[in-house]
Amino acid sequence: MTVIKVGGSTLRTPIDFERLAQRIGTDHASPMVVVVSALPQVTRQLEQAALLAENGQQEQAQSLIATVVTHHRNVARQVLHDRHVIEALEMLFDELYQQLLRLVRGTALTRELTPRTRDRITSCGERMALHLIHHVLVEEGVEVTSVPATGVIVTDATYGNAEPLYEQTAERVQQRILPILQRGCSVLTEGFVGTTRDGDVTTMGKESSNLTAALLARVIGAENLVLYTPVAGIYTADPLLVPTARPIACLSYQHAEHLAHAGLKLLYPTMIAPLREQSIQLRIAALDPSESHATCIGNDGEEVEMFVLLAERLCGVELTRSSYRSALERGWHASGIIAEHGMRVIAAATAVELAALEHLGIAAYQRGECWQIRVWAYASRPAVHRRIAATLSQLPSLAALTAAHSDDISTTTALTWSAALPPLVALHEQIAEDFPHLQGG
């Protein structure tokens, strides 16, 4: 049996929805479990709406929510053909719209955004995607039953970053998913979302839909987990930014776990353990069938020397050390590099995280757009790791540089105070000289 996870960023055009239905209908044997995420940018927009409401900007929050709901209505009209189904979906979207309006109005009134309320708001993106994709699959003749993740995935009460509770989740899977699979029907559910034992909606952190898929694969005893993404597997760099990036055909569980911790968005750090425990093979592929490359992760993954260059556009902020400690004590989190320079701390964060810092009233010496460049490398020669650090140290507008090294693996991170994209192609090729077996992919 197979579990399939489809990233929201994979479904950008009507043809993407057609490809999804074709993949599930023809390329995989039923029954299967399909895990879906919110459509592109939806979770971020809902999170931004919640922060706007907390700041008292109720009209702007409501406008952003209206944009999200209107987008789903438009997509439904583009990818579905049954008028009655479209009308039913629009009624559902309207109900969620009213629910979201009540949440942001209450937040704007109290000027307090609790983690619990934030999860209730951000989880709505998955709910809309679940119902939309369900009808797309049914129209294409795929026999599928939708089972909301809120009825299956049980978590602790750490809102925003909840941990799934395996035993309780396994019990619900056995009650609510296995009987459907045993009838030969496939199951559709959401990632990212769960509930506490008391029934409160939770979310498990950004990119955690992959964790949902891995957890379900372990519980149902799946042989394979397939992730469909916009990029055909893992490369030595994002091929959209670095056209000369080399494909990586195989990875061990260990290296995949290291890469996830290093910040590779295709993977989620805690998703590897349940796969390793049951020797479930993970395959990362593109939804477009013309893309033949894929990356396989499993017990027989390669242990050859390799590297991956990661680049992410973030916001940079420079704080006093005392301000940084105060922000942490009040629950603030930064996504990227943290580097200390004397009495100051430089941190890389998303725009939403930076807005949260501003809401806490934490003053900063400097803030602005930045690029975080990170190189994960597996190489037996210490000189290779030193050369990578030296190469990153030459980046223009360098603000901070950190390096972590253990055995034959290193992760080197640089932060540049610049909105301009660093010379990634040249950087990639300079590092690739130490990995000749990857040349030409």
Secondary structure as UniProt FT lines:
FT   STRAND          2..6
FT   HELIX           8..10
FT   HELIX           14..22
FT   HELIX           23..27
FT   STRAND          32..36
FT   TURN            40..41
FT   HELIX           42..54
FT   TURN            55..56
FT   HELIX           58..79
FT   HELIX           83..110
FT   HELIX           115..122
FT   HELIX           124..139
FT   TURN            140..141
FT   STRAND          144..146
FT   HELIX           149..151
FT   STRAND          154..155
FT   TURN            159..160
FT   HELIX           166..176
FT   HELIX           178..182
FT   TURN            183..184
FT   STRAND          186..190
FT   STRAND          193..195
FT   TURN            197..198
FT   STRAND          201..203
FT   TURN            206..208
FT   HELIX           209..220
FT   STRAND          224..229
FT   TURN            239..241
FT   TURN            243..244
FT   STRAND          250..252
FT   HELIX           253..262
FT   TURN            265..266
FT   HELIX           269..271
FT   HELIX           272..277
FT   TURN            278..279
FT   STRAND          281..286
FT   TURN            289..290
FT   STRAND          294..298
FT   TURN            299..300
FT   STRAND          306..320
FT   HELIX           321..329
FT   TURN            330..331
FT   STRAND          338..341
FT   TURN            342..343
FT   STRAND          344..349
FT   HELIX           351..359
FT   TURN            360..361
FT   STRAND          366..378
FT   HELIX           382..392
FT   TURN            393..394
FT   TURN            396..397
FT   STRAND          398..406
FT   TURN            407..408
FT   STRAND          409..416
FT   HELIX           424..432
FT   TURN            433..434
FT   HELIX           436..438
FT   TURN            439..440
//
